Amino acid sequence: KLNPQNDIFYSNKGVALMELGKFEKAVDCFNRALLLNPANEDAKVLKDECLENYWFKFSKYVNFKFLMRIVHFNVLR
């Protein structure tokens, strides 16, 4: 049975979503993992990688709402 309070679950889900090109949902998963365990270095690195991929792929069509979620999360940490 999956534990929704397990940070590794959200990190792994984020990786799967990132591989599918669903960068916004992947970042949400990495953020959730970091909320559950701020010391999760893998989630930090993977989130940065995901954001780099997002910028590279969609830099012409940046989603402002998505960016605000990133800024808001990073300011609150």
Salt bridges, closest charged atoms under 4 A:
ASP28 OD1 - ARG69 NE 3.14
GLU41 OE2 - LYS44 NZ 3.22
